[in-house]
Amino acid sequence: MGILDKAEAANQVMEQLRQMKRAVVIVERNAGECYRAWLEELGTPISVQKRAMRHGDIRVTMNVYGDPVNDALRDASSKIAERAISQLLTKSAT
């Protein structure tokens, strides 16, 4: 394998890592939104939600996660995250 081949292989690995990082961010954000929405659906007081989400300031819970996420949006976000992860796993397997 020549130097150019090694460089190309390294570039492909770096691109896969960048894509995986994007997928992790999508999943993490989606997980936080879903968790907050589920707590809200269960009627959990906001002060308990704050502690459950490990926020130091209740304004984070209210301002970042305060808009209730409806079922359709949550489902759509989950499907997008699943698709992104599936594509990344498929690409990394090749």
PDB file of N, CA, C and O in Angstrom:
ATOM      1  N   MET A   1       0.857  -1.177   0.000  1.00  0.00           N
ATOM      2  CA  MET A   1       0.000   0.000   0.000  1.00  0.00           C
ATOM      3  C   MET A   1       0.901   1.238   0.000  1.00  0.00           C
ATOM      4  O   MET A   1       1.761   1.401   0.866  1.00  0.00           O
ATOM      5  N   GLY A   2       0.682   2.100  -0.991  1.00  0.00           N
ATOM      6  CA  GLY A   2       1.495   3.299  -1.101  1.00  0.00           C
ATOM      7  C   GLY A   2       1.047   4.402  -0.153  1.00  0.00           C
ATOM      8  O   GLY A   2       0.021   4.285   0.517  1.00  0.00           O
ATOM      9  N   ILE A   3       1.820   5.457  -0.109  1.00  0.00           N
ATOM     10  CA  ILE A   3       1.519   6.585   0.778  1.00  0.00           C
ATOM     11  C   ILE A   3       0.175   7.200   0.436  1.00  0.00           C
ATOM     12  O   ILE A   3      -0.589   7.546   1.337  1.00  0.00           O
ATOM     13  N   LEU A   4      -0.132   7.345  -0.854  1.00  0.00           N
ATOM     14  CA  LEU A   4      -1.416   7.927  -1.249  1.00  0.00           C
ATOM     15  C   LEU A   4      -2.580   7.036  -0.825  1.00  0.00           C
ATOM     16  O   LEU A   4      -3.623   7.538  -0.407  1.00  0.00           O
ATOM     17  N   ASP A   5      -2.412   5.727  -0.928  1.00  0.00           N
ATOM     18  CA  ASP A   5      -3.461   4.800  -0.497  1.00  0.00           C
ATOM     19  C   ASP A   5      -3.690   4.905   1.005  1.00  0.00           C
ATOM     20  O   ASP A   5      -4.830   4.898   1.469  1.00  0.00           O
ATOM     21  N   LYS A   6      -2.607   5.003   1.756  1.00  0.00           N
ATOM     22  CA  LYS A   6      -2.719   5.140   3.211  1.00  0.00           C
ATOM     23  C   LYS A   6      -3.397   6.458   3.580  1.00  0.00           C
ATOM     24  O   LYS A   6      -4.216   6.506   4.498  1.00  0.00           O
ATOM     25  N   ALA A   7      -3.058   7.507   2.874  1.00  0.00           N
ATOM     26  CA  ALA A   7      -3.676   8.812   3.137  1.00  0.00           C
ATOM     27  C   ALA A   7      -5.163   8.770   2.834  1.00  0.00           C
ATOM     28  O   ALA A   7      -5.967   9.319   3.588  1.00  0.00           O
ATOM     29  N   GLU A   8      -5.536   8.125   1.737  1.00  0.00           N
ATOM     30  CA  GLU A   8      -6.951   8.003   1.370  1.00  0.00           C
ATOM     31  C   GLU A   8      -7.698   7.182   2.415  1.00  0.00           C
ATOM     32  O   GLU A   8      -8.812   7.537   2.800  1.00  0.00           O
ATOM     33  N   ALA A   9      -7.100   6.098   2.874  1.00  0.00           N
ATOM     34  CA  ALA A   9      -7.723   5.262   3.904  1.00  0.00           C
ATOM     35  C   ALA A   9      -7.897   6.059   5.193  1.00  0.00           C
ATOM     36  O   ALA A   9      -8.931   5.956   5.854  1.00  0.00           O
ATOM     37  N   ALA A  10      -6.892   6.848   5.552  1.00  0.00           N
ATOM     38  CA  ALA A  10      -6.972   7.677   6.758  1.00  0.00           C
ATOM     39  C   ALA A  10      -8.078   8.716   6.617  1.00  0.00           C
ATOM     40  O   ALA A  10      -8.815   8.971   7.570  1.00  0.00           O
ATOM     41  N   ASN A  11      -8.198   9.318   5.436  1.00  0.00           N
ATOM     42  CA  ASN A  11      -9.255  10.298   5.194  1.00  0.00           C
ATOM     43  C   ASN A  11     -10.638   9.665   5.321  1.00  0.00           C
ATOM     44  O   ASN A  11     -11.553  10.278   5.870  1.00  0.00           O
ATOM     45  N   GLN A  12     -10.794   8.447   4.818  1.00  0.00           N
ATOM     46  CA  GLN A  12     -12.077   7.753   4.919  1.00  0.00           C
ATOM     47  C   GLN A  12     -12.426   7.461   6.377  1.00  0.00           C
ATOM     48  O   GLN A  12     -13.575   7.618   6.789  1.00  0.00           O
ATOM     49  N   VAL A  13     -11.442   7.040   7.144  1.00  0.00           N
ATOM     50  CA  VAL A  13     -11.675   6.773   8.570  1.00  0.00           C
ATOM     51  C   VAL A  13     -12.066   8.061   9.285  1.00  0.00           C
ATOM     52  O   VAL A  13     -12.994   8.060  10.094  1.00  0.00           O
ATOM     53  N   MET A  14     -11.377   9.148   9.000  1.00  0.00           N
ATOM     54  CA  MET A  14     -11.699  10.432   9.644  1.00  0.00           C
ATOM     55  C   MET A  14     -13.113  10.887   9.286  1.00  0.00           C
ATOM     56  O   MET A  14     -13.826  11.404  10.146  1.00  0.00           O
ATOM     57  N   GLU A  15     -13.523  10.706   8.049  1.00  0.00           N
ATOM     58  CA  GLU A  15     -14.878  11.084   7.637  1.00  0.00           C
ATOM     59  C   GLU A  15     -15.910  10.238   8.371  1.00  0.00           C
ATOM     60  O   GLU A  15     -16.935  10.757   8.812  1.00  0.00           O
ATOM     61  N   GLN A  16     -15.650   8.941   8.505  1.00  0.00           N
ATOM     62  CA  GLN A  16     -16.573   8.079   9.243  1.00  0.00           C
ATOM     63  C   GLN A  16     -16.678   8.519  10.695  1.00  0.00           C
ATOM     64  O   GLN A  16     -17.769   8.510  11.266  1.00  0.00           O
ATOM     65  N   LEU A  17     -15.567   8.901  11.296  1.00  0.00           N
ATOM     66  CA  LEU A  17     -15.587   9.378  12.681  1.00  0.00           C
ATOM     67  C   LEU A  17     -16.386  10.671  12.802  1.00  0.00           C
ATOM     68  O   LEU A  17     -17.142  10.845  13.759  1.00  0.00           O
ATOM     69  N   ARG A  18     -16.226  11.581  11.838  1.00  0.00           N
ATOM     70  CA  ARG A  18     -17.003  12.831  11.855  1.00  0.00           C
ATOM     71  C   ARG A  18     -18.504  12.535  11.760  1.00  0.00           C
ATOM     72  O   ARG A  18     -19.305  13.150  12.465  1.00  0.00           O
ATOM     73  N   GLN A  19     -18.883  11.597  10.893  1.00  0.00           N
ATOM     74  CA  GLN A  19     -20.291  11.245  10.742  1.00  0.00           C
ATOM     75  C   GLN A  19     -20.824  10.596  12.013  1.00  0.00           C
ATOM     76  O   GLN A  19     -21.957  10.862  12.414  1.00  0.00           O
ATOM     77  N   MET A  20     -20.025   9.752  12.646  1.00  0.00           N
ATOM     78  CA  MET A  20     -20.458   9.117  13.887  1.00  0.00           C
ATOM     79  C   MET A  20     -20.655  10.158  14.987  1.00  0.00           C
ATOM     80  O   MET A  20     -21.597  10.068  15.773  1.00  0.00           O
ATOM     81  N   LYS A  21     -19.765  11.139  15.037  1.00  0.00           N
ATOM     82  CA  LYS A  21     -19.889  12.196  16.037  1.00  0.00           C
ATOM     83  C   LYS A  21     -21.198  12.951  15.833  1.00  0.00           C
ATOM     84  O   LYS A  21     -21.887  13.260  16.805  1.00  0.00           O
ATOM     85  N   ARG A  22     -21.554  13.253  14.576  1.00  0.00           N
ATOM     86  CA  ARG A  22     -22.823  13.936  14.293  1.00  0.00           C
ATOM     87  C   ARG A  22     -24.000  13.092  14.760  1.00  0.00           C
ATOM     88  O   ARG A  22     -24.953  13.623  15.332  1.00  0.00           O
ATOM     89  N   ALA A  23     -23.947  11.797  14.527  1.00  0.00           N
ATOM     90  CA  ALA A  23     -25.034  10.901  14.938  1.00  0.00           C
ATOM     91  C   ALA A  23     -25.165  10.868  16.450  1.00  0.00           C
ATOM     92  O   ALA A  23     -26.279  10.839  16.973  1.00  0.00           O
ATOM     93  N   VAL A  24     -24.052  10.872  17.153  1.00  0.00           N
ATOM     94  CA  VAL A  24     -24.091  10.869  18.617  1.00  0.00           C
ATOM     95  C   VAL A  24     -24.746  12.144  19.127  1.00  0.00           C
ATOM     96  O   VAL A  24     -25.537  12.095  20.069  1.00  0.00           O
ATOM     97  N   VAL A  25     -24.434  13.270  18.528  1.00  0.00           N
ATOM     98  CA  VAL A  25     -25.050  14.536  18.941  1.00  0.00           C
ATOM     99  C   VAL A  25     -26.557  14.483  18.718  1.00  0.00           C
ATOM    100  O   VAL A  25     -27.324  14.927  19.572  1.00  0.00           O
ATOM    101  N   ILE A  26     -26.990  13.943  17.577  1.00  0.00           N
ATOM    102  CA  ILE A  26     -28.422  13.821  17.289  1.00  0.00           C
ATOM    103  C   ILE A  26     -29.089  12.940  18.336  1.00  0.00           C
ATOM    104  O   ILE A  26     -30.146  13.285  18.863  1.00  0.00           O
ATOM    105  N   VAL A  27     -28.481  11.820  18.632  1.00  0.00           N
ATOM    106  CA  VAL A  27     -29.064  10.884  19.584  1.00  0.00           C
ATOM    107  C   VAL A  27     -29.111  11.485  20.975  1.00  0.00           C
ATOM    108  O   VAL A  27     -30.122  11.362  21.666  1.00  0.00           O
ATOM    109  N   GLU A  28     -28.023  12.140  21.406  1.00  0.00           N
ATOM    110  CA  GLU A  28     -27.998  12.737  22.736  1.00  0.00           C
ATOM    111  C   GLU A  28     -29.076  13.806  22.880  1.00  0.00           C
ATOM    112  O   GLU A  28     -29.784  13.844  23.886  1.00  0.00           O
ATOM    113  N   ARG A  29     -29.200  14.661  21.893  1.00  0.00           N
ATOM    114  CA  ARG A  29     -30.208  15.723  21.967  1.00  0.00           C
ATOM    115  C   ARG A  29     -31.603  15.108  21.960  1.00  0.00           C
ATOM    116  O   ARG A  29     -32.466  15.509  22.741  1.00  0.00           O
ATOM    117  N   ASN A  30     -31.820  14.153  21.093  1.00  0.00           N
ATOM    118  CA  ASN A  30     -33.118  13.497  21.010  1.00  0.00           C
ATOM    119  C   ASN A  30     -33.456  12.809  22.331  1.00  0.00           C
ATOM    120  O   ASN A  30     -34.600  12.858  22.783  1.00  0.00           O
ATOM    121  N   ALA A  31     -32.466  12.171  22.947  1.00  0.00           N
ATOM    122  CA  ALA A  31     -32.697  11.472  24.211  1.00  0.00           C
ATOM    123  C   ALA A  31     -33.115  12.444  25.301  1.00  0.00           C
ATOM    124  O   ALA A  31     -34.033  12.160  26.071  1.00  0.00           O
ATOM    125  N   GLY A  32     -32.451  13.582  25.368  1.00  0.00           N
ATOM    126  CA  GLY A  32     -32.805  14.582  26.385  1.00  0.00           C
ATOM    127  C   GLY A  32     -34.205  15.127  26.179  1.00  0.00           C
ATOM    128  O   GLY A  32     -34.961  15.292  27.137  1.00  0.00           O
ATOM    129  N   GLU A  33     -34.550  15.404  24.940  1.00  0.00           N
ATOM    130  CA  GLU A  33     -35.882  15.917  24.642  1.00  0.00           C
ATOM    131  C   GLU A  33     -36.952  14.883  24.961  1.00  0.00           C
ATOM    132  O   GLU A  33     -37.993  15.211  25.529  1.00  0.00           O
ATOM    133  N   CYS A  34     -36.693  13.641  24.595  1.00  0.00           N
ATOM    134  CA  CYS A  34     -37.657  12.565  24.879  1.00  0.00           C
ATOM    135  C   CYS A  34     -37.821  12.365  26.372  1.00  0.00           C
ATOM    136  O   CYS A  34     -38.940  12.240  26.870  1.00  0.00           O
ATOM    137  N   TYR A  35     -36.714  12.335  27.079  1.00  0.00           N
ATOM    138  CA  TYR A  35     -36.768  12.118  28.525  1.00  0.00           C
ATOM    139  C   TYR A  35     -37.594  13.208  29.197  1.00  0.00           C
ATOM    140  O   TYR A  35     -38.447  12.919  30.036  1.00  0.00           O
ATOM    141  N   ARG A  36     -37.340  14.460  28.828  1.00  0.00           N
ATOM    142  CA  ARG A  36     -38.087  15.592  29.395  1.00  0.00           C
ATOM    143  C   ARG A  36     -39.562  15.478  29.036  1.00  0.00           C
ATOM    144  O   ARG A  36     -40.418  15.726  29.885  1.00  0.00           O
ATOM    145  N   ALA A  37     -39.875  15.112  27.810  1.00  0.00           N
ATOM    146  CA  ALA A  37     -41.268  14.979  27.379  1.00  0.00           C
ATOM    147  C   ALA A  37     -41.967  13.865  28.152  1.00  0.00           C
ATOM    148  O   ALA A  37     -43.121  14.013  28.554  1.00  0.00           O
ATOM    149  N   TRP A  38     -41.269  12.750  28.360  1.00  0.00           N
ATOM    150  CA  TRP A  38     -41.871  11.639  29.104  1.00  0.00           C
ATOM    151  C   TRP A  38     -42.121  12.029  30.555  1.00  0.00           C
ATOM    152  O   TRP A  38     -43.160  11.694  31.123  1.00  0.00           O
ATOM    153  N   LEU A  39     -41.172  12.735  31.149  1.00  0.00           N
ATOM    154  CA  LEU A  39     -41.374  13.212  32.524  1.00  0.00           C
ATOM    155  C   LEU A  39     -42.593  14.129  32.583  1.00  0.00           C
ATOM    156  O   LEU A  39     -43.397  14.052  33.512  1.00  0.00           O
ATOM    157  N   GLU A  40     -42.717  14.984  31.596  1.00  0.00           N
ATOM    158  CA  GLU A  40     -43.857  15.913  31.534  1.00  0.00           C
ATOM    159  C   GLU A  40     -45.168  15.141  31.393  1.00  0.00           C
ATOM    160  O   GLU A  40     -46.148  15.445  32.073  1.00  0.00           O
ATOM    161  N   GLU A  41     -45.184  14.147  30.512  1.00  0.00           N
ATOM    162  CA  GLU A  41     -46.392  13.344  30.296  1.00  0.00           C
ATOM    163  C   GLU A  41     -46.823  12.623  31.566  1.00  0.00           C
ATOM    164  O   GLU A  41     -48.014  12.408  31.790  1.00  0.00           O
ATOM    165  N   LEU A  42     -45.852  12.251  32.395  1.00  0.00           N
ATOM    166  CA  LEU A  42     -46.159  11.561  33.646  1.00  0.00           C
ATOM    167  C   LEU A  42     -46.606  12.517  34.750  1.00  0.00           C
ATOM    168  O   LEU A  42     -46.963  12.090  35.848  1.00  0.00           O
ATOM    169  N   GLY A  43     -46.583  13.814  34.444  1.00  0.00           N
ATOM    170  CA  GLY A  43     -47.009  14.806  35.431  1.00  0.00           C
ATOM    171  C   GLY A  43     -45.950  15.095  36.478  1.00  0.00           C
ATOM    172  O   GLY A  43     -46.269  15.539  37.581  1.00  0.00           O
ATOM    173  N   THR A  44     -44.700  14.847  36.144  1.00  0.00           N
ATOM    174  CA  THR A  44     -43.600  15.057  37.079  1.00  0.00           C
ATOM    175  C   THR A  44     -43.387  16.556  37.290  1.00  0.00           C
ATOM    176  O   THR A  44     -43.282  17.303  36.317  1.00  0.00           O
ATOM    177  N   PRO A  45     -43.322  17.008  38.548  1.00  0.00           N
ATOM    178  CA  PRO A  45     -43.078  18.437  38.812  1.00  0.00           C
ATOM    179  C   PRO A  45     -41.757  18.894  38.184  1.00  0.00           C
ATOM    180  O   PRO A  45     -40.808  18.116  38.080  1.00  0.00           O
ATOM    181  N   ILE A  46     -41.709  20.146  37.772  1.00  0.00           N
ATOM    182  CA  ILE A  46     -40.532  20.675  37.079  1.00  0.00           C
ATOM    183  C   ILE A  46     -39.285  20.601  37.953  1.00  0.00           C
ATOM    184  O   ILE A  46     -38.187  20.385  37.441  1.00  0.00           O
ATOM    185  N   SER A  47     -39.439  20.778  39.271  1.00  0.00           N
ATOM    186  CA  SER A  47     -38.273  20.694  40.157  1.00  0.00           C
ATOM    187  C   SER A  47     -37.691  19.278  40.162  1.00  0.00           C
ATOM    188  O   SER A  47     -36.476  19.110  40.262  1.00  0.00           O
ATOM    189  N   VAL A  48     -38.543  18.270  40.054  1.00  0.00           N
ATOM    190  CA  VAL A  48     -38.082  16.876  39.987  1.00  0.00           C
ATOM    191  C   VAL A  48     -37.453  16.612  38.620  1.00  0.00           C
ATOM    192  O   VAL A  48     -36.451  15.903  38.523  1.00  0.00           O
ATOM    193  N   GLN A  49     -38.039  17.179  37.567  1.00  0.00           N
ATOM    194  CA  GLN A  49     -37.465  17.028  36.221  1.00  0.00           C
ATOM    195  C   GLN A  49     -36.048  17.591  36.195  1.00  0.00           C
ATOM    196  O   GLN A  49     -35.139  16.985  35.629  1.00  0.00           O
ATOM    197  N   LYS A  50     -35.871  18.751  36.809  1.00  0.00           N
ATOM    198  CA  LYS A  50     -34.551  19.401  36.873  1.00  0.00           C
ATOM    199  C   LYS A  50     -33.530  18.466  37.503  1.00  0.00           C
ATOM    200  O   LYS A  50     -32.428  18.297  36.982  1.00  0.00           O
ATOM    201  N   ARG A  51     -33.900  17.862  38.625  1.00  0.00           N
ATOM    202  CA  ARG A  51     -32.970  16.965  39.318  1.00  0.00           C
ATOM    203  C   ARG A  51     -32.748  15.685  38.522  1.00  0.00           C
ATOM    204  O   ARG A  51     -31.626  15.184  38.455  1.00  0.00           O
ATOM    205  N   ALA A  52     -33.810  15.153  37.917  1.00  0.00           N
ATOM    206  CA  ALA A  52     -33.689  13.915  37.147  1.00  0.00           C
ATOM    207  C   ALA A  52     -32.767  14.106  35.946  1.00  0.00           C
ATOM    208  O   ALA A  52     -32.034  13.193  35.563  1.00  0.00           O
ATOM    209  N   MET A  53     -32.810  15.301  35.354  1.00  0.00           N
ATOM    210  CA  MET A  53     -31.978  15.583  34.181  1.00  0.00           C
ATOM    211  C   MET A  53     -30.599  16.109  34.570  1.00  0.00           C
ATOM    212  O   MET A  53     -29.761  16.393  33.714  1.00  0.00           O
ATOM    213  N   ARG A  54     -30.380  16.234  35.884  1.00  0.00           N
ATOM    214  CA  ARG A  54     -29.090  16.660  36.439  1.00  0.00           C
ATOM    215  C   ARG A  54     -28.698  18.062  35.994  1.00  0.00           C
ATOM    216  O   ARG A  54     -27.525  18.339  35.746  1.00  0.00           O
ATOM    217  N   HIS A  55     -29.692  18.948  35.895  1.00  0.00           N
ATOM    218  CA  HIS A  55     -29.428  20.344  35.551  1.00  0.00           C
ATOM    219  C   HIS A  55     -29.136  21.121  36.831  1.00  0.00           C
ATOM    220  O   HIS A  55     -29.819  20.941  37.839  1.00  0.00           O
ATOM    221  N   GLY A  56     -28.138  21.970  36.791  1.00  0.00           N
ATOM    222  CA  GLY A  56     -27.809  22.803  37.940  1.00  0.00           C
ATOM    223  C   GLY A  56     -28.750  23.980  38.079  1.00  0.00           C
ATOM    224  O   GLY A  56     -28.914  24.521  39.172  1.00  0.00           O
ATOM    225  N   ASP A  57     -29.365  24.379  36.991  1.00  0.00           N
ATOM    226  CA  ASP A  57     -30.234  25.557  36.977  1.00  0.00           C
ATOM    227  C   ASP A  57     -31.551  25.168  36.309  1.00  0.00           C
ATOM    228  O   ASP A  57     -31.564  24.600  35.217  1.00  0.00           O
ATOM    229  N   ILE A  58     -32.645  25.480  36.976  1.00  0.00           N
ATOM    230  CA  ILE A  58     -33.966  25.111  36.442  1.00  0.00           C
ATOM    231  C   ILE A  58     -34.253  25.807  35.110  1.00  0.00           C
ATOM    232  O   ILE A  58     -35.073  25.333  34.323  1.00  0.00           O
ATOM    233  N   ARG A  59     -33.572  26.938  34.857  1.00  0.00           N
ATOM    234  CA  ARG A  59     -33.782  27.641  33.580  1.00  0.00           C
ATOM    235  C   ARG A  59     -33.327  26.779  32.395  1.00  0.00           C
ATOM    236  O   ARG A  59     -33.891  26.879  31.305  1.00  0.00           O
ATOM    237  N   VAL A  60     -32.313  25.935  32.605  1.00  0.00           N
ATOM    238  CA  VAL A  60     -31.878  25.035  31.531  1.00  0.00           C
ATOM    239  C   VAL A  60     -33.012  24.066  31.203  1.00  0.00           C
ATOM    240  O   VAL A  60     -33.331  23.840  30.036  1.00  0.00           O
ATOM    241  N   THR A  61     -33.613  23.502  32.241  1.00  0.00           N
ATOM    242  CA  THR A  61     -34.711  22.559  32.043  1.00  0.00           C
ATOM    243  C   THR A  61     -35.872  23.241  31.339  1.00  0.00           C
ATOM    244  O   THR A  61     -36.475  22.667  30.433  1.00  0.00           O
ATOM    245  N   MET A  62     -36.182  24.445  31.745  1.00  0.00           N
ATOM    246  CA  MET A  62     -37.329  25.163  31.181  1.00  0.00           C
ATOM    247  C   MET A  62     -37.041  25.727  29.788  1.00  0.00           C
ATOM    248  O   MET A  62     -37.876  25.609  28.891  1.00  0.00           O
ATOM    249  N   ASN A  63     -35.881  26.331  29.602  1.00  0.00           N
ATOM    250  CA  ASN A  63     -35.597  27.020  28.343  1.00  0.00           C
ATOM    251  C   ASN A  63     -35.104  26.094  27.242  1.00  0.00           C
ATOM    252  O   ASN A  63     -35.474  26.264  26.080  1.00  0.00           O
ATOM    253  N   VAL A  64     -34.283  25.129  27.587  1.00  0.00           N
ATOM    254  CA  VAL A  64     -33.736  24.239  26.565  1.00  0.00           C
ATOM    255  C   VAL A  64     -34.704  23.105  26.266  1.00  0.00           C
ATOM    256  O   VAL A  64     -34.918  22.747  25.108  1.00  0.00           O
ATOM    257  N   TYR A  65     -35.288  22.543  27.321  1.00  0.00           N
ATOM    258  CA  TYR A  65     -36.161  21.387  27.157  1.00  0.00           C
ATOM    259  C   TYR A  65     -37.604  21.723  27.508  1.00  0.00           C
ATOM    260  O   TYR A  65     -38.439  20.824  27.615  1.00  0.00           O
ATOM    261  N   GLY A  66     -37.907  23.005  27.688  1.00  0.00           N
ATOM    262  CA  GLY A  66     -39.210  23.412  28.200  1.00  0.00           C
ATOM    263  C   GLY A  66     -40.374  23.258  27.247  1.00  0.00           C
ATOM    264  O   GLY A  66     -41.506  23.060  27.690  1.00  0.00           O
ATOM    265  N   ASP A  67     -40.130  23.344  25.950  1.00  0.00           N
ATOM    266  CA  ASP A  67     -41.228  23.167  25.012  1.00  0.00           C
ATOM    267  C   ASP A  67     -41.571  21.691  24.950  1.00  0.00           C
ATOM    268  O   ASP A  67     -40.708  20.874  24.630  1.00  0.00           O
ATOM    269  N   PRO A  68     -42.817  21.331  25.251  1.00  0.00           N
ATOM    270  CA  PRO A  68     -43.157  19.911  25.199  1.00  0.00           C
ATOM    271  C   PRO A  68     -43.008  19.374  23.776  1.00  0.00           C
ATOM    272  O   PRO A  68     -43.445  20.003  22.812  1.00  0.00           O
ATOM    273  N   VAL A  69     -42.399  18.230  23.666  1.00  0.00           N
ATOM    274  CA  VAL A  69     -42.185  17.596  22.364  1.00  0.00           C
ATOM    275  C   VAL A  69     -43.369  16.670  22.121  1.00  0.00           C
ATOM    276  O   VAL A  69     -43.609  15.740  22.891  1.00  0.00           O
ATOM    277  N   ASN A  70     -44.105  16.929  21.047  1.00  0.00           N
ATOM    278  CA  ASN A  70     -45.266  16.079  20.785  1.00  0.00           C
ATOM    279  C   ASN A  70     -44.836  14.723  20.232  1.00  0.00           C
ATOM    280  O   ASN A  70     -43.707  14.554  19.773  1.00  0.00           O
ATOM    281  N   ASP A  71     -45.742  13.781  20.283  1.00  0.00           N
ATOM    282  CA  ASP A  71     -45.416  12.402  19.897  1.00  0.00           C
ATOM    283  C   ASP A  71     -44.905  12.307  18.463  1.00  0.00           C
ATOM    284  O   ASP A  71     -43.954  11.573  18.196  1.00  0.00           O
ATOM    285  N   ALA A  72     -45.516  13.032  17.545  1.00  0.00           N
ATOM    286  CA  ALA A  72     -45.108  12.941  16.140  1.00  0.00           C
ATOM    287  C   ALA A  72     -43.676  13.444  15.948  1.00  0.00           C
ATOM    288  O   ALA A  72     -42.891  12.827  15.227  1.00  0.00           O
ATOM    289  N   LEU A  73     -43.338  14.560  16.592  1.00  0.00           N
ATOM    290  CA  LEU A  73     -41.991  15.108  16.471  1.00  0.00           C
ATOM    291  C   LEU A  73     -40.976  14.173  17.119  1.00  0.00           C
ATOM    292  O   LEU A  73     -39.895  13.953  16.573  1.00  0.00           O
ATOM    293  N   ARG A  74     -41.317  13.631  18.266  1.00  0.00           N
ATOM    294  CA  ARG A  74     -40.417  12.716  18.960  1.00  0.00           C
ATOM    295  C   ARG A  74     -40.186  11.465  18.101  1.00  0.00           C
ATOM    296  O   ARG A  74     -39.052  11.006  17.963  1.00  0.00           O
ATOM    297  N   ASP A  75     -41.253  10.924  17.531  1.00  0.00           N
ATOM    298  CA  ASP A  75     -41.117   9.739  16.682  1.00  0.00           C
ATOM    299  C   ASP A  75     -40.261  10.037  15.452  1.00  0.00           C
ATOM    300  O   ASP A  75     -39.409   9.235  15.070  1.00  0.00           O
ATOM    301  N   ALA A  76     -40.495  11.190  14.840  1.00  0.00           N
ATOM    302  CA  ALA A  76     -39.713  11.560  13.657  1.00  0.00           C
ATOM    303  C   ALA A  76     -38.239  11.709  14.011  1.00  0.00           C
ATOM    304  O   ALA A  76     -37.373  11.244  13.271  1.00  0.00           O
ATOM    305  N   SER A  77     -37.951  12.350  15.131  1.00  0.00           N
ATOM    306  CA  SER A  77     -36.558  12.528  15.563  1.00  0.00           C
ATOM    307  C   SER A  77     -35.902  11.188  15.838  1.00  0.00           C
ATOM    308  O   SER A  77     -34.738  10.984  15.492  1.00  0.00           O
ATOM    309  N   SER A  78     -36.630  10.277  16.453  1.00  0.00           N
ATOM    310  CA  SER A  78     -36.089   8.951  16.737  1.00  0.00           C
ATOM    311  C   SER A  78     -35.773   8.198  15.452  1.00  0.00           C
ATOM    312  O   SER A  78     -34.737   7.542  15.346  1.00  0.00           O
ATOM    313  N   LYS A  79     -36.669   8.296  14.479  1.00  0.00           N
ATOM    314  CA  LYS A  79     -36.448   7.601  13.204  1.00  0.00           C
ATOM    315  C   LYS A  79     -35.230   8.162  12.477  1.00  0.00           C
ATOM    316  O   LYS A  79     -34.460   7.410  11.879  1.00  0.00           O
ATOM    317  N   ILE A  80     -35.056   9.482  12.528  1.00  0.00           N
ATOM    318  CA  ILE A  80     -33.895  10.099  11.882  1.00  0.00           C
ATOM    319  C   ILE A  80     -32.620   9.629  12.560  1.00  0.00           C
ATOM    320  O   ILE A  80     -31.645   9.288  11.890  1.00  0.00           O
ATOM    321  N   ALA A  81     -32.624   9.610  13.882  1.00  0.00           N
ATOM    322  CA  ALA A  81     -31.439   9.156  14.616  1.00  0.00           C
ATOM    323  C   ALA A  81     -31.137   7.696  14.309  1.00  0.00           C
ATOM    324  O   ALA A  81     -29.978   7.336  14.104  1.00  0.00           O
ATOM    325  N   GLU A  82     -32.163   6.853  14.274  1.00  0.00           N
ATOM    326  CA  GLU A  82     -31.956   5.437  13.952  1.00  0.00           C
ATOM    327  C   GLU A  82     -31.396   5.264  12.550  1.00  0.00           C
ATOM    328  O   GLU A  82     -30.507   4.442  12.329  1.00  0.00           O
ATOM    329  N   ARG A  83     -31.913   6.038  11.603  1.00  0.00           N
ATOM    330  CA  ARG A  83     -31.425   5.943  10.220  1.00  0.00           C
ATOM    331  C   ARG A  83     -29.965   6.381  10.136  1.00  0.00           C
ATOM    332  O   ARG A  83     -29.160   5.736   9.464  1.00  0.00           O
ATOM    333  N   ALA A  84     -29.624   7.468  10.810  1.00  0.00           N
ATOM    334  CA  ALA A  84     -28.245   7.966  10.779  1.00  0.00           C
ATOM    335  C   ALA A  84     -27.291   6.927  11.361  1.00  0.00           C
ATOM    336  O   ALA A  84     -26.228   6.670  10.796  1.00  0.00           O
ATOM    337  N   ILE A  85     -27.666   6.338  12.475  1.00  0.00           N
ATOM    338  CA  ILE A  85     -26.814   5.328  13.103  1.00  0.00           C
ATOM    339  C   ILE A  85     -26.694   4.099  12.210  1.00  0.00           C
ATOM    340  O   ILE A  85     -25.606   3.545  12.055  1.00  0.00           O
ATOM    341  N   SER A  86     -27.809   3.673  11.623  1.00  0.00           N
ATOM    342  CA  SER A  86     -27.795   2.508  10.741  1.00  0.00           C
ATOM    343  C   SER A  86     -26.869   2.738   9.549  1.00  0.00           C
ATOM    344  O   SER A  86     -26.100   1.851   9.178  1.00  0.00           O
ATOM    345  N   GLN A  87     -26.941   3.917   8.954  1.00  0.00           N
ATOM    346  CA  GLN A  87     -26.081   4.219   7.802  1.00  0.00           C
ATOM    347  C   GLN A  87     -24.615   4.248   8.206  1.00  0.00           C
ATOM    348  O   GLN A  87     -23.751   3.763   7.475  1.00  0.00           O
ATOM    349  N   LEU A  88     -24.336   4.821   9.380  1.00  0.00           N
ATOM    350  CA  LEU A  88     -22.956   4.866   9.834  1.00  0.00           C
ATOM    351  C   LEU A  88     -22.405   3.475  10.115  1.00  0.00           C
ATOM    352  O   LEU A  88     -21.257   3.179   9.784  1.00  0.00           O
ATOM    353  N   LEU A  89     -23.218   2.627  10.721  1.00  0.00           N
ATOM    354  CA  LEU A  89     -22.772   1.271  11.004  1.00  0.00           C
ATOM    355  C   LEU A  89     -22.556   0.491   9.717  1.00  0.00           C
ATOM    356  O   LEU A  89     -21.614  -0.295   9.611  1.00  0.00           O
ATOM    357  N   THR A  90     -23.436   0.709   8.735  1.00  0.00           N
ATOM    358  CA  THR A  90     -23.283   0.032   7.445  1.00  0.00           C
ATOM    359  C   THR A  90     -22.005   0.465   6.756  1.00  0.00           C
ATOM    360  O   THR A  90     -21.276  -0.364   6.210  1.00  0.00           O
ATOM    361  N   LYS A  91     -21.725   1.784   6.779  1.00  0.00           N
ATOM    362  CA  LYS A  91     -20.517   2.291   6.137  1.00  0.00           C
ATOM    363  C   LYS A  91     -19.272   1.817   6.856  1.00  0.00           C
ATOM    364  O   LYS A  91     -18.275   1.486   6.215  1.00  0.00           O
ATOM    365  N   SER A  92     -19.315   1.778   8.193  1.00  0.00           N
ATOM    366  CA  SER A  92     -18.118   1.377   8.929  1.00  0.00           C
ATOM    367  C   SER A  92     -17.843  -0.113   8.794  1.00  0.00           C
ATOM    368  O   SER A  92     -16.714  -0.555   9.002  1.00  0.00           O
ATOM    369  N   ALA A  93     -18.864  -0.890   8.448  1.00  0.00           N
ATOM    370  CA  ALA A  93     -18.680  -2.328   8.274  1.00  0.00           C
ATOM    371  C   ALA A  93     -18.022  -2.653   6.935  1.00  0.00           C
ATOM    372  O   ALA A  93     -17.483  -3.744   6.749  1.00  0.00           O
ATOM    373  N   THR A  94     -18.070  -1.699   6.008  1.00  0.00           N
ATOM    374  CA  THR A  94     -17.484  -1.961   4.674  1.00  0.00           C
ATOM    375  C   THR A  94     -16.050  -1.526   4.607  1.00  0.00           C
ATOM    376  O   THR A  94     -15.408  -1.671   3.566  1.00  0.00           O
TER     377      THR A  94
END
